Amino acid sequence: MLRKIGGIIFFTFLGIFMLSVWFQNYYFVSEVASDGLVLEVWNKPPSRQVKERKLWEETVLRFEQENPDIKVNGLELRFSPQEFVTAMAGGKGPDVMHIWIGTLTILARQDFIAPMDDYLADWDQKDYIPEIVWEPTQIDGTTFGVPRDTYFTVLFYRKDLFRQAGLDPEHPPRNWDELVEFARRLTDTDQGQYGLGLPPTTWNLMDFVWQNGGVLIQRDSRGRLEASLSSPEVVQTLQFWRDLKEKYHVLPPNALATHEDIAQMFALGKVAMMMGVANQLPILINKYGLDFSATGIAPLPAGPNGLRASHAGGEVFIINASIPEARKNAAWKYIKFELSPGNQLWKWVRMNELKMTIFPGAFSASTNLLNMPEFAMVKEELEFVRNEPHFPEWVLMKDALDRDLLQAIFVNPNLHLENYVQMFNLKINKRFFPFDQEKRRP
């Protein structure tokens, strides 16, 4: 009996010991492994993405060969705001990872991510990244992220459907009038085919507003933010969107179609044109079977007065603010290696060898690859690209615009547009910019 009890106690302690070893290996990567420092990195591609995983592993191997005192522990964890904040608050966040630029302001204000200016001071690639790409990484004069990749919104169009409609596939719409004309010719409701896919989201709306000479957010004379949704330029843009659906009938009948819905319809040839970013191409090709040879990519059409605009975005590398300096320095070495011209060129060659889809968003904005065929589409974009607003409340504000403004306009054709927008603008200012809108008190 005693031997039995002793065995139970032994195996219980053994189990606790093994569990603690696993826990430490997973959550508390040691400062220094037997042969060097261990760097914990998120964003490792899952094993089902065979080519992406192979590219990542080969990159890590080359980094470790160049930096033999650093080992990379990659985890298959992608950025999710709630998961990331929970991990960081619990002291279990990564040393380095890349995140969507739109969340950088929130994380910086919570002191989760480290300032990068000291590292960037002597980085020889810094000046090759356009200022428009750096702008959203800088908060109150401090830089908190390094652009990993960049996307610009463009117009995707089906060359095969253009030919069927008697349109020149090398002549995409250049302005709003042509957008309407082409969309009408490309619409065949009997075949369930529509000229334009346009999900009712702020992500799409902001480009049209800029093209019409307006803005969604502005600063008053004292530099305070305020919504400007009731301006004539924004109201006219919203009316144009409504006309696309109610007057010209060129949009799919599902007024609340999502970006994924539209992407699938585009890949299947049920939508002839849609707004998108080059980073979507692998999903359109691999998930939905898009024939890339039948796809055209063009700048967004200009507004009524010839004004062109599209918005930029992408991901940025960040470093954990709470880790020791040795790990921060190792994280910076990892970022520099990833973004170095040598690695970017190797990546381009290797992606070609693996027959992966080449698209500009997969590469650093610091790398001069614009003379390669795949990058011709982005040359012109840099001239008129803009950034989304980047203040902490912007993500929540976009949700409110999508849910309470754009959906209402698309779903209710009898809605009095101008009155509704004026009331909604007051509501947005009261919620997100809560100073007295009439007295304009400081």
Helices and strands as residue ranges (DSSP letters): H 2-27, E 32-33, E 36-41, H 50-66, E 70-74, H 81-89, E 96-100, G 101-103, H 104-109, H 117-120, G 126-128, H 131-134, G 135-137, E 138-139, E 142-143, E 146-147, E 151-152, E 154-158, H 159-164, H 176-186, G 189-191, H 202-211, E 217-219, E 225-227, H 232-246, H 259-267, E 273-276, G 278-280, H 281-286, G 292-294, E 295-298, E 310-313, E 315-319, H 325-339, H 341-353, G 360-362, G 373-375, H 376-379, G 381-383, E 385-387, H 394-400, I 401-406, H 407-411, H 417-432
